[in-house]
Amino acid sequence: MQTLSMSTFIPKHIVADGVRFAPTEIKEYYHLEVKTRDTHSAHQGLFTTQDIKKGAIVARDGGRVLSSCEDMPPGHRYAVFIDENLFLYPAHSEPFDNLAYFNHSCSSNIARIGGLIYMAKVDIYSGDELFLDYAPLIAGDAIWEMKCHCASPNCRQIITHEDWKIAAVAKDLWTEWLPHIQKKILAAKVM
C-alpha cells in the first residue's frame, strides 16, 4: 500500500480565481517574529519572540482556495473556512506553514479576523504561546469536533462546528465569526 505524502497531495477543488478571496502566492506573512517549538503537551505550538501589544497584527494567511474539502485524506483536513463554501488550505503542508501550529484555547490570545488576518486580543509577552479559538475556523463544517484540553477556566470541553449557538461564545468571538455565521447568530437570536 502506498503512503500518501501531503507534499504530493493536490486537492481536486481548487478555485481557479482564488486570488479574489485570499493571497494564493504566499504561504504566510508575519508582521512580528514567531517560532514553532514543543509545548508542555508534547505538541508543537507557535510562540512569539517579542512583546505584542493588544490590537497588533501578527500575521496574514494565504494558500490555496478550495470550494470543497471532500477529497482531503483522513487526518489531514487542515483547511479552514474563509467564506461560506470556501476554504483556505495551506500552500505547503510538508513542512507545514507556521500558521498551522496555532493551538486551540477557549481563552485565546489571538483572533482570526475576516478569515485571513491574525490579531492580538490582549497584550502578549515574549516567549508566550499564541492560541486561537478553533470554533470560528470550523463553524459550518458538519463533521468537525474536537475534545479540548486547554485547562482554561472557560474550557468548553468539546469544540464543535456549532459553538456559535452558545450565547457566551457567540458574543465573545463576535469579531472572529465570518459574516455568514454572524448572520446565523443574528437570525437565531443567539445573543
N, C-alpha and C positions, 0 to 999 in steps of 0.2 A: 504494500500500500504506500502511495506517495504522500509525503507530508507537505501540506500547503504552507509555503512561506508567504508571510504578509507582504514582503517586499516585491513579490511577483504577483500578488493579488490585484487585479484591476476590476473595480466594481462595474457592473453592467449598466447602471442607471445614472451615468454622469450627465449632468445638464450641460449641453453644448455651449450655451452662452452664460455659464455660471458666474462669470466675472461681473455680471449685472447685480449679483446678490452678495458676493464676497470676493476678497482678493484670492485669486487662484494661482498666481505665480510665486507667492511667498509661502513659506512654512509658517512662520510667526514673526512678529516684530515686537521687540521688547523696548519699552521706554526706560526700564530700570534693570539692573543686573540681578538675575536669578540663577540658581543652580539646582540640579537634582541631586538627591542623596538619600540614603536609607533613613527610614523613620523608626520610631520606637516599636512599631508593629511589624517590622521586618519587610515593609513595602518601601518603594521609592516614593518620594514626595518632592514638591517644589518649594524651595526656600529662598528668601531674599538675602542678599549680601549687603544691604544698606537699609537705612530707615526709610519708610514710605509714609507720607502724610495722607490722612483721610482725603478721598477725592482724587488722588493721583491716578493717572492711567498707568497700568502695569504692563499691559500687552495688547496687541491686536491679533486676532486669529486669521487664518487663511487656510486654504486647502482645496479639496475637490468638492464641488457642489453636486449633490445627488438628489434624484427625485424619489428614490426608494432605497431601503436597506435590506430588502428581502434576500439578496444573494450574499450577504455577509457570512463568513464562516462562523460556526458556533464558537463562542468565547472571544470573538474579535469584532464585536459590534461597537466600535468607537466613534461612530458618527453621532452628532448632536443636532438638534433642531436649530435652524436659523430662521425658519418661517413655516407656516403650515404646509406640510408635504415637501419641504426642502430641508436637506441635511448637509452638514459640513463634515467631511471625512478628512482625517489627517493627510497632508500631501505626502508624507513619508511615514511609514509605520515600522520600519526596521532600519535604524533605531527610531523610536517614537519621537515626535516633536515634543519639546519640553512641556507644552500646554497639556499634553496627555497625562502628566504627572500631578495635576491638581488632585488632591484627595478631597473627599467629602467631609463636611462637618455641618451639623444642624445649627452651629453658631459660626458661620463662615465669616472670613475677614475680607474676601474678595467677591465682588458682584460681576456677573457677566451681563453687560448692558447691550441691548439690540442684537444679541447673538454673536457679536464679534469683539467687543471691547471689554477688557478686564480692568476693573477699577477698585481701589482700596475703599472698603466700607468703614474702616477705623484706622487709627494710626497703627502701623505695623513696624516692628523693630528688627534690626539686622539680626539674622540667624533664625527668625521666626518662620515656621512653615506657613505657606499660603493655602487657604482652603476655600472651596466653592460649596454651595449647597447644590447638589445634583438635581433637585426637583425641577427647576426651570429648564435644565438641559434636556430632560427626557419627557416633559409634560406632553401628553398626546401619544406617546409610544406605548400602546396597549400591552406589550409583553414585558415591559421593563419593571423590575422590582429588585430591591437590594436590602439586605439586613444591615443596619447601621450599628457601628461600634465606636462612635465618636466620643462617647462619655461626656458629652456636653450636658449641662443642666437642662437644655432644651431638646435633648435627643428624642427623636420620634420613633426609634427602634426599627422601623421599616420605612424605606423611601420608595415611593411609587409614582407612577405617571399621573396619579390623581391627587397628589398632595395639594394642588391648587384649590381643592374643595374644602380644605381645613382653613377656617377663617383666620386664625392667627398666622398661619404660614402664608396665606394669600396676601395678607396685609404686610407682613414683614418682608416679603420678597417682591412686592408690587413692581418695583422698577426693573426687576430681573425677568419677569414673565414676558414672553413675546406677545405682540399685540393680539394675536388670535386667542391666546389664553386669557389675556386681560379682558377681552370681550366676553369670554365664557364666564369669568368670575363675576363680571357686572351683570350679565344676563341671569345667572343663577342666584344673584344677590347673596353671595358668599360672605361679603363683608359690608 
